């Protein structure tokens, strides 16, 4: 019998009733026993009480109390734990969209997109597991920072990669990010326009706001709006990068005095500011949605559920995901 577990609902379980979710994961758990656990609040979804007919969605976190039944053997590694699983299995769990030309994955926070110093596992290497019958490996067409979660587009063929890459270069894509930041921006929505230059520091490459004309500086433009706020302490921002510079949204958030919670490079708080209790000190930046022309015509429009650490923060603050749709 195990202790309390927190299990994240997977992409393939969208819309499943909670009682059927338990039947799939804990086939030995009787319905009457489950009802008692639900009535007593021992089973919770995203920290709140739930009923047998509650519908679960990808990214929801289900609290499992100690049970006297075993979990299904094939279900011992759920959510975003990627250790000791083969690459194909990990990628299958991350998959949000698949067609003959394109994959879209929900990259977990902490998983690098490409190799580098100190990187032991990355998406680019993992894509070897998805080579097709012609031996063609899927290709990355854009990047996410290692600690940023969310939508990652991958081309399945060389031609698709060319077309998708051109869409990014031509700024025909719309990328929407969610961020939790310190404080409240001076305006409810605004455009941020700066020049950015890369500097080498003892802690690795770091971007800083530069002057126009400074050597190596690139123009960077972002848009944001405040979706909700928690008093004057924290704000939920919806951010859209118009350009695609390194660490752009992270630098721009800090530039307007509202650094992203958990950002190890750009968060500088004064001594009177305390990190909110109950939150994980991890980067709260998530690539929520992407809309991009499909290589064969039409549009790809994919939304990624938040990672567990951000969902936990949303629950603690009482933020409603539906507010972004208003």
N, C-alpha and C positions, 0 to 999 in steps of 0.2 A: 504494500500500500504506500503510495507516494504522498508527499506533502502538497500544499497548495501550489497549483500551477497557473500560469497565465499563457493562454494559447491564442495565437493570432489567426483569424479567419483568412483563408486563402482565396485567390482570385477565382478559382473554380467553384467556390461555395456561395457565390453571390445569390441573395434572395432565399437561402435555405431556412426553413423553420428551425428554431433552436432545438426542439425535441428530435427532429430528424438529424440535425448535426450531431447530437449526442449519440443517436443510434448508429451513425456512421463511425464515430470515433471510439465509443464505449458500448459495443453491442451487448455486453453483459449487464448494463445498467437498466433496471426495470423502470417503466413509466411512473409508477407510484413513488418510487424512491426519488426520481428526478423531480416530481411535483413537490415533494417535501423539501428538497434542497432549494427549489425556486421560491416556495412560500416563506422559507426562513431567511432568504437573502444570501444563502451560501454560494449560489451560482449567480454571477453578475456579468453583464455585458457593458464594457466601457465604464465600469465602476458603478453602474446603476442596476436596480432590480429589473428582472425580465420575466416573461411568461413563456409557456411552452410554444406559443405561436408567434413569438417575437421573430422577426426576419433578421438574419445576420448578413453583413456585407463585408467584402474584403477589407482587411485592416482592423475590423472590430476585435477587441481583446476580451476573451472569455475567461472569467475566473473559475477555476475548477478546484473545489475543496478536496480534501483527502477522500478517496473512494475505496470501497472494498472490491472493486472489479479492475481488471487490467485494461490498459489502453490497447487498441488494435496494433499489432506488431508492426505493420507497414506504416504506422502513423506516429512513430516515435520522434520524428524530426520535423516539426512544423514551423510556420512563421519564417523569420529571417535568419535563423541559425544556419550557417552554411558550412560549418566544420564537418569533416568526415563524410560529406555527401559527394557523389560524383558530379562533375560539372553539368552534365545534361540534366540531372535531376534538379539541381539548383536553378538552372535557367528555366526549366519548366514551371517551377514555382513562382518565378518572377514574371512569367509571360502575361501580358495584358491584351495583345493583339497579334494575330498571325495571318498572313496571306501569302501567296506564292512569291511576292517580291519584298515583303517587309515584316520584320519583327518589331514589336514595341514591348520593352520590359519595364518593370517597376524596380529600379535599382535600389537595394537597401543602403541606408547610411552606413559608411565604414568600408564599403566594397569599392576598391579603385576601378576606374574604367580601363586604364592602361598601366603597364608596369613602370617601375621606377625605384628609387632608393627606398628600401625598407618595405617594399610591396611584395607579399608572398603569393597573393592571388588577385587576379584582375579579370574583368569581363572580356577583354580582348583575347586573352589566352583561353578562357573558358569557351569561347565561340568555336574553338577547334572541335568541340564535341558535336557541333551542328553542321559539319561539312556535308554537302549534298553528294549525290551519287557521282557527280562529275568531279568531285574533289574540291569544290569551290567553298571557301570559308566565308561566312557572313562578315560584313564589313561595318565598322563604326563610321558614322557620318557626323556625329557631334559628341560633345563631352559633358560630363557633370563632375563637379569636385567630388573627391573621395567621400567627404562627410555630408554631401547633399544627396538626398534621396529623390526618387521619382522617375518620370518618364524618360526613357532612353531609346532612341530610334536606331535600328540596325538594318542595313540593307542585306538582302539575301543573295543578290547577284551584282556583278560588276556594273552593269548598266543602271540598275536601280540605285547603286551607290553614287554614280555620277549625277543622276537627276536629283536625288535627295540633297547631295552636297551643294548643288547649284541653288536649290531652293533656300538653303541656309545662307549662302553667300548673297543671294538676291533679296534677302529679308522678306521672303514670301511666307515664312512660318510665323505663327503666333505662339509664344511660350508664356505660360502663366505659372508663377511661383507663389507659394504661401510662405510667409515668414512671421515669426514671433519676435518682436523687437522691444528693446528697453525704451520706456517713455512714450510720448505721443508726438508725431511729426507736427511741424508748425502749420501745415495745411492738410485738409482732409484728402486731397489728391493733388498730384503735381508731377511735373517733369523734372528729372535730375540730369543735368548736362555738365560733364567735366572732361578733363583730359587725365589719362591715367598712364603711369610709367611703372615698369617693373624694376624692383630693387632686390639685390641679393642680401640676405641677412643671415645671422647664425642659425636662425630657425627655418631657413629655406626662403624661397622667393616670396616677395610681398609686394603688393601694388600700393601705390600712393597717388593722391590727387596731385597733378602737376599743372604747370602754367602752359598756356597755349604757345606752341613753338619750341617747347623744351625738347631736347634730343630724346628720341625714342618714345615720346608720348603719343598715345592714340586717343581719339575722341570716343567717349562712351556716353550713351543716352539710355536712361531707364524711366519708366513710368510707375507710379504707385498710387494706391488708394487705401485708406483706412477702412477695413471691414468692420471690426469691433475693437473695443479697448477695455482693459481692466483697470478702472479708476484712471489715475495718471501714471501708473507704473509700467504697464505693458500694452502693446498694440499688436493686433493681427493685421498684417499688410498683405495685400495682393499686389504683386510686382510683375512687371513685364519688361524684359530687356529688349531694347530696339537694336542695339549692337551686341556683340558677343565677346566682350573682353574677359580676360582671366579675373576671377573673383569679383566681377563687376557689381552684382547686386549687394554683395557683402561690403564692399568699399562704399558704395553709394548710400547704403543704410547708415553706416557709421558717419558718412559725410554730413548727413542731415541731423546728426545727433541722436540717432536711434539705432545703435548697433544690434545685430541679430544675436539673440540669446544663444549662449553656448559656443560662440565663434572664437576659436583659440587665437586667431590672428588679428582680428579687428575690433574685438570687444574690449573697451577700456572704460570701466565704471569708476565713479568716484568712491572714496572710502566710506561714504554714508549709504551706499547702495548695497542691499543684501540680495543674494541670489534667492529666488522664490523657493520656499520649502516644498518638498515633494516633487520638484522637477529634476529631470536628469540634465546634467551639465554637458549637453551634446548640441551640436549645431541644429537650430530650428529653422531649416530652410529646405523646402520640398518643391520639386518640379511637379506641379499639380496637373497641368494639362498641356497638350501640344496639338496644334492644328497645322497640318502641312500637306501640300499637294502630293497626291499619290503618283508614283512613277507612271502608272497607266491611265491617269486621269482621275478626276474627282478629288476628294479630300480624305485624309486620315484625321480623325478627331478622337483622342484617347485621354482619359482621366485616370490618375493613379491615386489609390487610397493613401492616406498619411501613414508614416512609419509609427510603430508603437510608442516611441518616446514623445512624439509630437501629439499623438492622440491622447496620451496620458495628460499632457499639459493642457490641452483643450478642455478635457474633462475637469481638471482641477480649477480652471478659470471659469468654467461654465460657458465656454464659447460654443456657438451653434454653427456647425458646418453649413447649414442651409442659408446662413446670413450672406455668404458669398454669392448666392444666386439672386438675391434681392436687388 
